[in-house]
């Protein structure tokens, strides 16, 4: 039975977001929450919590844990219906775990705290992706929820046209990301885009939103109806595999092989998160060393870009292009793919290589000097 109804597509076109029920069962939600709880308990001492930003955990290879891959695979049918193809690539994006502010570790919502942003740069024209968050726990309006500016996805290109400085900064940025200032929020508000909290009344639902949509998440309201409720969700984004270029596929294979996290872009403009943790962030006692069995299935390998889809492979071998019936995203002439942040693993090797090179050069100069000065004490010592 199809999960996606005509009203969901209408929601996405009109307001830029929708909520689709039935991606996971109640039992699956309970199981995956417990698996994340066990991971936290096994890796962090009491009183410590994995490094996160506004409840988003983007380190520790958390996107490659068994529950993360399980949720990803369960969400695949929704994206297959959205794009009308089974041949998809997936991000390995953040896991969302928000502690209840009633326990004293997090703050409640305040009007002056906002991180409204947009995850699609000026170089991308039109629709490029639907981002998603699969909720493992119910979220009422007064809980920690997704918030957006209704209909702002239809105005993004106009926004960049009227803000040339922001457009230039976006084109030259390493990220497909724009953090809105108050003047930007005002610009969208004056054009009828109101801020809306999005409730998820049923566990196992997915919130989908157009990547052009201005959004963030907002913290629980003091005195909420369900005090002590945690926020649990898994970020998932999938787009057609035929959109991918060679560099993006190379990076996806690297992410899979090295258990790296990525931004939400699955097919083009893929960007890896660095392995290194910020200074002072708690380290996991038992870092993930190998992929879980669920990540080794054929479907997971294909979503990760490690195993090609047979149809695409045949088209490529025959010299045919991508599916002509499938929507293809557009880019501006000055679009620049995002640069990759330096890998912490690579940094160590770079230092070793530089030091080794310096030692070799100094040794060569020393040898030449001694050879050309036979009266030196070093020559007489047998060097």
C-alpha positions as CSV (number, residue, x, y, z in Angstrom):
1,X,0.0,0.0,0.0
2,X,1.3,3.4,-1.0
3,X,2.4,5.6,2.0
4,X,2.4,8.8,-0.1
5,X,-1.0,10.3,-0.8
6,X,-1.9,13.0,-3.3
7,X,-2.3,15.4,-0.4
8,X,1.3,14.9,0.6
9,X,2.5,15.9,-2.8
10,X,0.2,18.9,-2.7
11,X,1.6,19.8,0.8
12,X,5.1,19.7,-0.6
13,X,4.2,21.9,-3.6
14,X,2.2,24.4,-1.6
15,X,3.8,24.7,1.8
16,X,7.1,22.9,1.3
17,X,6.7,20.2,3.9
18,X,4.4,17.3,4.9
19,X,4.1,14.5,7.4
20,X,3.7,10.9,6.2
21,X,2.6,8.2,8.7
22,X,3.4,4.5,8.9
23,X,7.1,4.3,8.0
24,X,7.9,2.4,11.2
25,X,5.7,0.4,13.6
26,X,5.4,1.2,17.3
27,X,7.5,-1.9,18.1
28,X,10.3,-0.8,15.7
29,X,10.4,2.7,17.2
30,X,10.7,1.3,20.7
31,X,13.4,-1.1,19.6
32,X,15.5,1.6,17.8
33,X,15.2,4.0,20.7
34,X,16.5,1.3,23.1
35,X,19.4,0.6,20.8
36,X,20.4,4.2,20.8
37,X,20.0,4.4,24.6
38,X,22.3,1.3,24.9
39,X,24.9,3.0,22.6
40,X,24.9,6.1,24.8
41,X,25.2,4.1,28.0
42,X,28.0,1.9,26.6
43,X,30.1,4.8,25.3
44,X,29.6,7.7,27.7
45,X,30.0,7.9,31.4
46,X,27.0,9.1,33.5
47,X,26.7,12.9,33.1
48,X,28.3,12.9,29.7
49,X,26.4,13.1,26.4
50,X,27.6,12.8,22.8
51,X,28.5,16.1,21.1
52,X,25.5,17.5,19.4
53,X,24.2,20.8,18.0
54,X,20.5,21.6,18.6
55,X,19.9,17.9,19.1
56,X,21.7,16.8,15.9
57,X,24.5,14.3,16.4
58,X,26.8,14.3,13.3
59,X,29.9,12.5,14.6
60,X,30.8,9.1,16.2
61,X,29.7,7.3,12.9
62,X,26.2,7.3,14.5
63,X,24.7,7.3,11.0
64,X,26.2,3.8,10.5
65,X,24.8,2.2,13.6
66,X,22.4,-0.7,13.1
67,X,19.2,1.3,14.0
68,X,20.3,4.1,11.7
69,X,20.6,1.8,8.7
70,X,17.4,0.0,9.6
71,X,15.4,3.2,9.7
72,X,17.0,4.3,6.4
73,X,15.9,1.1,4.7
74,X,12.4,1.4,6.1
75,X,12.2,4.9,4.7
76,X,13.3,3.9,1.2
77,X,9.7,3.2,-0.1
78,X,8.6,6.8,0.7
79,X,11.4,8.3,-1.4
80,X,10.8,5.7,-4.2
81,X,7.2,6.9,-4.4
82,X,8.4,10.6,-4.3
83,X,10.8,10.2,-7.2
84,X,9.0,7.4,-9.0
85,X,12.1,5.2,-9.1
86,X,13.6,2.4,-7.0
87,X,17.1,3.4,-7.9
88,X,18.1,5.8,-5.2
89,X,21.1,7.0,-3.2
90,X,20.9,7.9,0.4
91,X,22.7,10.2,2.7
92,X,24.3,9.0,6.0
93,X,23.1,12.0,7.9
94,X,22.5,12.9,11.5
95,X,20.7,11.1,14.3
96,X,18.6,13.4,16.4
97,X,18.5,12.9,20.2
98,X,17.2,15.8,22.3
99,X,17.3,15.5,26.1
100,X,14.3,17.0,27.9
101,X,15.0,20.4,29.5
102,X,13.1,19.4,32.6
103,X,16.2,17.2,33.5
104,X,18.4,20.3,33.5
105,X,20.8,19.5,30.7
106,X,19.0,21.5,27.9
107,X,17.3,24.9,27.6
108,X,13.6,25.5,27.0
109,X,12.5,27.5,24.0
110,X,13.0,31.2,24.0
111,X,11.9,33.7,21.3
112,X,15.4,35.1,20.9
113,X,17.0,31.8,20.1
114,X,16.7,30.8,16.4
115,X,18.9,29.2,13.8
116,X,16.6,29.4,10.8
117,X,18.6,28.3,7.8
118,X,18.4,27.0,4.3
119,X,20.2,23.9,3.1
120,X,20.3,24.6,-0.7
121,X,22.9,27.0,-2.1
122,X,22.3,29.6,-4.8
123,X,24.0,27.4,-7.4
124,X,21.2,24.9,-7.4
125,X,18.1,25.9,-9.4
126,X,14.7,24.6,-8.5
127,X,13.9,21.4,-6.7
128,X,17.0,19.3,-5.8
129,X,16.0,17.2,-2.8
130,X,13.4,16.4,-0.2
131,X,15.0,16.1,3.2
132,X,13.4,13.9,5.9
133,X,13.4,13.0,9.6
134,X,11.8,9.7,10.7
135,X,10.4,10.3,14.2
136,X,10.8,7.5,16.7
137,X,8.8,9.4,19.3
138,X,5.7,11.5,19.2
139,X,6.2,15.2,19.0
140,X,3.4,17.6,20.0
141,X,3.4,21.3,19.1
142,X,5.0,22.1,22.5
143,X,7.7,19.5,22.2
144,X,11.1,19.7,20.5
145,X,9.9,19.9,16.9
146,X,10.7,20.9,13.3
147,X,9.9,24.5,12.5
148,X,9.8,26.2,9.1
149,X,8.7,29.3,7.2
150,X,5.6,28.1,5.3
151,X,6.0,28.4,1.5
152,X,9.5,29.9,1.7
153,X,10.8,27.2,-0.8
154,X,9.0,29.0,-3.6
155,X,10.9,32.3,-2.9
156,X,14.5,31.1,-2.6
157,X,15.6,32.0,-6.1
158,X,13.9,35.4,-5.7
159,X,15.7,35.9,-2.4
160,X,19.1,35.3,-4.0
161,X,18.2,37.7,-6.9
162,X,17.4,40.5,-4.4
163,X,20.4,39.7,-2.2
164,X,23.5,39.6,-4.5
165,X,26.0,39.6,-1.6
166,X,24.4,36.6,-0.1
167,X,24.2,34.9,-3.5
168,X,27.9,35.5,-4.1
169,X,28.8,34.2,-0.6
170,X,26.7,31.1,-1.2
171,X,28.3,30.4,-4.6
172,X,31.8,30.7,-3.1
173,X,30.9,28.8,0.1
174,X,32.1,25.3,0.9
175,X,28.6,24.5,2.0
176,X,25.1,24.4,0.6
177,X,23.9,26.3,3.5
178,X,22.6,29.8,4.5
179,X,22.1,30.9,8.1
180,X,19.4,33.5,8.1
181,X,19.9,36.9,9.8
182,X,16.9,38.7,11.2
183,X,16.7,40.9,8.1
184,X,16.4,37.8,5.9
185,X,13.7,36.3,8.2
186,X,11.9,39.7,7.8
187,X,12.2,39.5,4.0
188,X,10.4,36.1,3.9
189,X,7.8,37.1,6.6
190,X,6.9,40.2,4.5
191,X,6.1,37.9,1.6
192,X,3.6,35.8,3.6
193,X,6.0,33.1,4.9
194,X,5.0,32.5,8.6
195,X,6.9,30.4,11.1
196,X,5.1,27.2,11.9
197,X,5.9,24.4,14.4
198,X,5.2,21.0,12.8
199,X,3.8,18.3,15.2
200,X,4.3,14.6,14.6
201,X,1.4,13.0,16.4
202,X,2.2,9.4,15.4
203,X,5.5,7.6,16.1
204,X,7.1,6.1,13.0
205,X,6.1,9.1,10.8
206,X,8.5,10.9,8.5
207,X,8.6,14.7,8.1
208,X,9.5,15.6,4.6
209,X,10.5,19.0,3.4
210,X,11.8,20.7,0.2
211,X,15.5,21.6,0.6
212,X,14.7,25.1,-0.5
213,X,12.5,25.6,2.6
214,X,13.7,27.9,5.4
215,X,13.7,25.7,8.6
216,X,15.3,24.7,11.9
217,X,14.2,22.9,15.0
218,X,12.8,24.6,18.1
219,X,13.1,23.5,21.7
220,X,10.3,22.4,24.0
221,X,8.0,25.1,25.6
222,X,8.2,25.4,29.4
223,X,5.1,23.8,30.9
224,X,4.5,21.5,28.0
225,X,1.9,18.7,28.2
226,X,4.4,15.9,28.2
227,X,7.3,17.0,30.5
228,X,10.4,14.7,30.3
229,X,9.8,13.6,26.7
230,X,13.0,13.1,24.7
231,X,13.4,13.9,21.0
232,X,14.3,10.8,18.9
233,X,14.6,11.0,15.1
234,X,16.8,9.8,12.2
235,X,17.6,12.2,9.3
236,X,17.1,10.5,5.9
237,X,17.4,12.0,2.4
238,X,17.3,10.1,-0.9
239,X,17.5,11.2,-4.5
240,X,17.7,9.3,-7.8
241,X,21.0,7.4,-8.4
242,X,21.2,8.6,-12.0
243,X,21.9,12.1,-10.8
244,X,25.2,11.1,-9.3
245,X,28.6,12.1,-10.8
246,X,31.9,10.2,-10.4
247,X,33.3,12.4,-7.6
248,X,30.1,12.1,-5.6
249,X,30.1,8.3,-5.9
250,X,33.8,8.2,-4.9
251,X,33.0,10.2,-1.8
252,X,30.0,8.0,-1.0
253,X,32.1,4.9,-1.2
254,X,34.7,6.6,1.1
255,X,31.9,7.4,3.6
256,X,30.7,3.8,3.6
257,X,34.2,2.3,3.8
258,X,35.4,4.7,6.6
259,X,32.0,4.9,8.4
260,X,31.9,8.7,7.8
261,X,28.8,10.9,8.1
262,X,27.6,13.1,5.3
263,X,25.4,16.1,4.8
264,X,21.9,15.5,3.4
265,X,22.9,15.6,-0.3
266,X,22.9,12.0,-1.5
267,X,23.7,12.1,-5.3
268,X,25.6,15.3,-6.2
269,X,27.5,17.8,-4.1
270,X,28.1,15.1,-1.5
271,X,30.1,16.4,1.4
272,X,31.6,14.4,4.3
273,X,31.7,15.6,7.9
274,X,35.1,15.6,9.5
275,X,36.0,12.7,11.9
276,X,37.6,15.0,14.4
277,X,35.5,16.0,17.4
278,X,35.5,19.6,18.6
279,X,37.9,20.4,21.5
280,X,36.4,19.2,24.8
281,X,33.7,17.0,23.2
282,X,33.3,13.6,24.9
283,X,34.9,10.7,23.1
284,X,33.1,7.4,22.6
285,X,34.6,4.6,24.7
286,X,34.0,2.0,22.0
287,X,34.1,3.7,18.6
288,X,32.3,1.9,15.8
289,X,34.9,-0.1,13.9
290,X,32.8,-2.1,11.4
291,X,29.5,-1.9,9.7
292,X,26.5,-3.7,11.1
293,X,25.0,-6.6,9.1
294,X,22.0,-4.6,8.0
295,X,24.4,-2.2,6.2
296,X,25.8,-5.1,4.1
297,X,22.6,-6.1,2.4
298,X,22.3,-5.5,-1.3
299,X,19.7,-2.7,-0.8
300,X,22.0,-0.9,1.7
301,X,25.0,-1.3,-0.6
302,X,23.0,0.3,-3.5
303,X,21.8,3.1,-1.4
304,X,25.3,3.8,-0.2
305,X,26.5,4.0,-3.9
306,X,28.9,1.0,-3.3
307,X,26.9,-1.4,-5.5
308,X,25.6,0.0,-8.8
309,X,22.0,-0.7,-9.9
310,X,21.8,-3.1,-12.8
311,X,19.6,-0.9,-14.9
312,X,21.9,2.1,-14.5
313,X,25.0,-0.1,-15.2
314,X,23.5,-1.4,-18.4
315,X,22.6,2.1,-19.6
316,X,26.1,3.3,-18.8
317,X,27.7,0.4,-20.7
318,X,25.4,1.1,-23.6
319,X,26.3,4.7,-23.6
320,X,22.7,5.8,-22.8
321,X,22.1,8.7,-20.5
322,X,20.0,8.8,-17.4
323,X,16.2,8.0,-17.4
324,X,14.8,10.6,-19.7
325,X,11.4,10.4,-18.0
326,X,12.9,11.3,-14.6
327,X,13.1,14.8,-13.3
328,X,16.6,16.2,-13.6
329,X,17.9,19.0,-11.3
330,X,19.3,22.2,-12.8
331,X,22.4,24.2,-11.8
332,X,23.5,27.8,-12.4
333,X,26.5,28.3,-14.8
334,X,28.6,29.5,-11.8
335,X,27.7,26.5,-9.5
336,X,30.7,25.2,-7.6
337,X,30.6,21.7,-5.9
338,X,31.3,22.0,-2.2
339,X,34.9,21.5,-1.1
340,X,35.7,18.7,1.3
341,X,36.9,19.5,4.8
342,X,40.3,17.9,5.6
343,X,40.1,14.4,7.1
344,X,41.6,14.0,10.5
345,X,43.2,10.8,9.3
346,X,44.7,12.4,6.3
347,X,46.1,15.3,8.4
348,X,48.4,12.9,10.3
349,X,49.8,11.4,7.2
350,X,50.3,14.9,5.7
351,X,52.4,15.8,8.8
352,X,54.5,12.7,8.5
353,X,55.0,13.3,4.8
354,X,56.1,16.9,5.3
355,X,58.5,16.0,8.2
356,X,60.0,13.1,6.1
357,X,60.6,15.4,3.2
358,X,62.3,18.0,5.3
359,X,64.6,15.3,6.9
360,X,65.5,14.0,3.4
361,X,66.3,17.4,2.0
362,X,68.5,18.3,5.1
363,X,70.3,14.9,4.8
364,X,71.1,15.5,1.1
365,X,72.5,19.0,1.8
366,X,74.6,17.6,4.7
367,X,76.0,14.9,2.5
368,X,76.9,17.3,-0.3
369,X,78.6,19.6,2.1
370,X,80.6,16.9,3.8
371,X,81.6,15.4,0.4
372,X,82.8,18.8,-0.9
373,X,84.7,19.5,2.3
374,X,87.1,16.6,2.9
375,X,88.9,18.5,5.7
376,X,85.8,18.8,7.8
377,X,85.7,16.9,11.1
378,X,82.6,15.1,9.9
379,X,84.6,13.7,6.9
380,X,87.4,12.5,9.2
381,X,84.9,10.9,11.5
382,X,83.9,8.6,8.6
383,X,80.7,10.3,7.4
